[in-house]
Amino acid sequence: MHKWIMSGVFFAACALAIVLMFTLPGKEEVAKEAKPTMPQVTMDAGQAEALVKANCITCHGDQLQGGMGPSLQKIGSQDDVEKIYTTIVKGKSGGMPSFKDKLKDEEIANIAMWLAEKK
């Protein structure tokens, strides 16, 4: 009787594994979801600066010198515009929140382009 129960559990586990193999997303799909696509916009430095002052200075300082968050004064020499955009959209573990629900994609792209010029 004990063998029948164990073989039933084994069969159920195998069936579940097969179902999961065909329903879980593959590496390509996960990678595609992980990196948001930056929209094409024309940079408006005034708007970007106003958005940064309204959303970022609490953590990054009024001169982007850092504080609770890192300095962004020379972020363009460390990261390209795509990486900056992705960081703003998704946030970062350790305290950087996601802004995808607070700002429009075009606003985030504008900020990323403005920050990428900080070298």
C-alpha positions as CSV (number, residue, x, y, z in Angstrom):
1,M,0.0,0.0,0.0
2,H,2.8,2.4,0.9
3,K,4.4,1.8,-2.6
4,W,1.2,2.8,-4.3
5,I,1.0,6.1,-2.4
6,M,4.7,6.9,-3.1
7,S,4.3,6.1,-6.8
8,G,1.2,8.3,-7.0
9,V,3.0,11.2,-5.4
10,F,5.9,10.7,-7.8
11,F,3.6,10.6,-10.8
12,A,1.8,13.8,-9.6
13,A,5.2,15.5,-9.2
14,C,6.3,14.5,-12.7
15,A,3.0,15.7,-14.2
16,L,3.4,19.1,-12.4
17,A,7.0,19.4,-13.6
18,I,5.9,18.8,-17.2
19,V,3.0,21.4,-17.0
20,L,5.4,24.0,-15.5
21,M,8.0,23.4,-18.3
22,F,5.4,24.4,-20.9
23,T,3.7,27.2,-19.1
24,L,6.6,29.2,-17.4
25,P,8.2,31.9,-19.5
26,G,11.6,31.3,-21.1
27,K,14.8,33.2,-20.6
28,E,14.1,35.4,-23.7
29,E,10.6,36.4,-22.4
30,V,11.9,37.2,-19.0
31,A,14.8,39.3,-20.4
32,K,12.4,41.2,-22.6
33,E,10.1,42.0,-19.7
34,A,13.1,43.0,-17.5
35,K,14.3,45.8,-19.8
36,P,11.7,48.5,-20.6
37,T,11.9,50.2,-24.0
38,M,12.7,53.9,-23.8
39,P,10.4,56.0,-26.0
40,Q,11.9,58.5,-28.5
41,V,11.6,62.0,-27.2
42,T,13.3,65.4,-27.8
43,M,15.0,66.5,-24.6
44,D,13.6,69.5,-22.8
45,A,16.1,70.5,-20.2
46,G,13.8,72.8,-18.4
47,Q,11.0,70.2,-18.0
48,A,13.6,67.6,-17.0
49,E,15.1,69.9,-14.3
50,A,11.6,70.7,-13.0
51,L,10.7,67.0,-12.8
52,V,13.9,66.2,-11.0
53,K,13.3,69.0,-8.5
54,A,9.8,67.7,-7.9
55,N,10.6,64.0,-7.6
56,C,14.3,63.4,-6.9
57,I,15.9,66.0,-4.7
58,T,14.5,64.4,-1.5
59,C,17.0,61.6,-1.9
60,H,19.6,62.9,-4.4
61,G,19.9,66.5,-3.1
62,D,19.0,69.8,-4.6
63,Q,22.3,69.9,-6.5
64,L,22.2,66.2,-7.2
65,Q,25.1,65.9,-4.8
66,G,23.6,62.8,-3.0
67,G,22.2,62.3,0.4
68,M,20.0,59.3,1.1
69,G,20.6,58.4,-2.5
70,P,23.8,58.5,-4.5
71,S,25.2,61.6,-6.2
72,L,23.9,62.1,-9.8
73,Q,26.2,64.9,-10.7
74,K,28.3,62.7,-13.0
75,I,25.9,59.8,-13.6
76,G,26.3,60.2,-17.3
77,S,29.9,59.2,-17.1
78,Q,28.9,56.0,-15.3
79,D,25.7,54.9,-17.0
80,D,24.3,55.3,-20.5
81,V,20.8,56.8,-21.1
82,E,19.2,53.3,-21.4
83,K,20.5,52.2,-18.1
84,I,19.4,55.4,-16.4
85,Y,15.9,55.1,-18.0
86,T,15.6,51.5,-16.8
87,T,16.7,52.4,-13.2
88,I,14.1,55.2,-13.0
89,V,11.3,52.9,-14.4
90,K,12.1,49.8,-12.4
91,G,13.8,51.3,-9.3
92,K,16.7,49.6,-7.6
93,S,16.9,47.3,-4.6
94,G,18.1,49.2,-1.5
95,G,15.8,52.2,-1.6
96,M,15.4,53.5,-5.2
97,P,11.6,53.4,-5.9
98,S,10.1,52.8,-9.3
99,F,8.6,55.9,-11.0
100,K,6.7,54.0,-13.7
101,D,3.4,54.8,-12.0
102,K,4.3,58.3,-11.0
103,L,5.7,59.7,-14.2
104,K,4.9,59.2,-17.9
105,D,7.3,57.2,-20.0
106,E,8.2,60.3,-22.0
107,E,8.9,62.3,-18.8
108,I,11.2,59.5,-17.5
109,A,13.0,59.4,-20.9
110,N,13.4,63.2,-20.8
111,I,14.9,62.9,-17.3
112,A,17.2,60.0,-18.3
113,M,18.5,62.0,-21.3
114,W,19.1,65.1,-19.1
115,L,20.9,63.0,-16.5
116,A,23.0,61.2,-19.2
117,E,24.5,64.6,-20.1
118,K,25.8,65.0,-16.5
119,K,29.5,63.9,-17.0
